[in-house]
């Protein structure tokens, strides 16, 4: 079974879910690219292909914010940035969250 990482744990305050802020995931020279095919590609499958886990489609969407986090809004033949490798990309995400929390609070 693929590893799961619960990103929502950082957004629980007193057991209640809070808003998940947008944070910019910095580009790295190790990032990969993927051509999205409308009505054929799926974030869970892309995540599985690059990370060996279907659970990180949200990370790919976060790295491509012009689509507003909605997979159905991605045009056919769009070149997506895939944050890679996974562990350093998750650390980049966590670092961006920490910076967000320092600036704006939780």
Buried (B, 14 or more C-beta within 10 A) or exposed (E): EEEEBEBEEBBEEEEEEEEBEEBEBEEEEEBBEBEBEEEEBBBEEBBBEBBEBBBBBBBBBBBBEEBEEEBEEBEEEBEBBBBBEBEEBBEBBEEBBEEBEEEEEE
